[in-house]
Amino acid sequence: MIEREKNGGTDIITGGAIPHGSIQFVKKTQLALWISKKPIKWNKYRVTCIILFALSKDDLSESKKILEAAFSLINTKEKVERITALKAKKDVEEYIYGEH
């Protein structure tokens, strides 16, 4: 993933990023969410919400749908601020799996 980021950052001006590694090293598709109250410099932008994306070859046909779902969580500054403001894990889960 770190090598991939050197080729082009995955951060966006809204304060989110969706870094991903090379598909050849992934055995199982997974997403992980990292939230910080304090922004960190990622590539070009300061981010508070990072969705780590690992896609396996088995799920390649679903990659567009998975990325779109992940991107929908960080595609506006308001969404990033909302998810960053959540305190409890259950609140984050409700936000992700509910309407946002």
Beta strands, then each sheet from edge to edge (+ up, - down):
strand 1: 11-12
strand 2: 16-17
strand 3: 30-41
strand 4: 46-54
sheet 1: 1+ 2- 4- 3+
end
